[in-house]
Amino acid sequence: MLSNLWGPDKSITYTGCAIQLYAFLCVGVTEGVMLVVMAFDRYVAICRPLHYTVIMSRPLCWKLVLMAWLCGLLESVTQSSLTFQLPFCAHHGLDDFLCEVPALIRLACGDTSANKLPMSITSVLLTILPMVLIMISYGFIAQSLGKILSEEGRQKAIATCPSHLTMVLMFFGTVAMVYTDPKNQLASKHGRFFTFLYALVTPLLNPLIYTLRNKEVKGALLRLLCKSVSTKMRSFELGGSRRS
C-alpha cells in the first residue's frame, strides 16, 4: 500500500490485491481480538490484583495470543475467499487506497448478498460483541475503583485505562461503520476516511498512546519538543537580525 501511495503508479496486480486483502484482514482481526484480551488483562489487574500472576499465567497468555491470531487467520481466509469469487466489472478502479472487502464488494457487478450477509454477521461478532465485552469489563473495573480507599491507588489504576479505551473507540468505531453495511451511504461516501483512520492513524498512534504513560518516554518527548521550539526561536531571531 505504501509503495502504491508513494510512487506515480497507483495500480496493483490481482495477486498483489489478494495478498494485501489476506494480510490486512488477518492482522486487523487479530488486533481487534487483542484489544479484548487487553481489557481482560486490565480487569484482572484491577479487580483481582492478588490473583493476577496466577490467572494471567504464561500458558494462558500464549493461548490468548494464539486464539487472536487463529481468529484473524480464519476470518481472513473466509472473507477473502468469498470476496474473490465475485464477478468484477470491466473497469477495475477501486474507490479506496488499499484492497479491502467493502471496496471490492462495491466494485462487483453481480449479486453481493451472499457476501454482505457473512460480512455483516462477522462484523457484529468482531466489532459489536468485542465492544460489549470490553464495556462489561470496564463496568466491573469501575465498581472496583469505587472500593479502593487510597486516592493514589485509585489514580494509578485509572491511569492504565484511558489509552486502551481510546484505541477501542478509534478502532472498533470506524471498522463498524465500514464493514457492517458496505453499500450504505455513509460507508460509500466516507469509507476512505474511515479506512484511513483504522488502517493508518490507529497503528501510527498505538506506540504513542501506549507508551506516553512511561516517565522516560514522557521525558524524551518533552526534551524533543523543547529542542524543536528552541531551534525555531533561534532561526526566527537570526532571520529578524538579518532583516534589520
Salt bridges, closest charged atoms under 4 A:
ASP95 OD1 - ARG192 NE 3.49
GLU151 OE1 - ARG154 NH1 2.66
